[in-house]
Amino acid sequence: MTTRREHRAQIAEARNVFGQVVARARFAGEPTVLLNRKAEAAVVVPFDWYLRALDALGEQRLLADQPD
C-alpha cells in the first residue's frame, strides 16, 4: 500500500491560493481536500489520477457542455 501526502484547506482559504492548490496537485501529485465548515466537500487531484479513477470504476467522461 502507498501512503499519499494530503493537504486540507477551507474552501475560502483555498480560493485565495487556488493556483497553488492546482500546482500542488499537478506537479507534486498531492491532493487537497476542500472543507466546508470542517466537513469534507471535494478533492483537487492530479488529472491523471482522475482518469485512472474513472477507468477503475468503469466510467467514461461526458463533458457537461456537450449534448447527451
KADA-V964748 format. One record per residue. N is the residue number from 0. RES is the residue in one small letter. PSI is psi in whole degrees, -180 to 180 (999 if undefined). Layout:
# KADA-V964748
<<N:RES:PSI> <N:RES:PSI>>
This chain:
# KADA-V964748
<<0:m:141> <1:t:140> <2:t:128> <3:r:130> <4:r:132> <5:e:137> <6:h:158> <7:r:140> <8:a:143> <9:q:146> <10:i:-45> <11:a:-40> <12:e:-45> <13:a:-33> <14:r:-38> <15:n:-22> <16:v:36> <17:f:-37> <18:g:-40> <19:q:-39> <20:v:-45> <21:v:-44> <22:a:-39> <23:r:-42> <24:a:-46> <25:r:-48> <26:f:-32> <27:a:-10> <28:g:23> <29:e:120> <30:p:156> <31:t:123> <32:v:124> <33:l:131> <34:l:139> <35:n:105> <36:r:48> <37:k:-2> <38:a:136> <39:e:125> <40:a:-37> <41:a:171> <42:v:133> <43:v:117> <44:v:162> <45:p:147> <46:f:-40> <47:d:-32> <48:w:-43> <49:y:-46> <50:l:-41> <51:r:-37> <52:a:-44> <53:l:-44> <54:d:-45> <55:a:-31> <56:l:-6> <57:g:29> <58:e:158> <59:q:158> <60:r:141> <61:l:111> <62:l:136> <63:a:-28> <64:d:8> <65:q:146> <66:p:150> <67:d:999>>
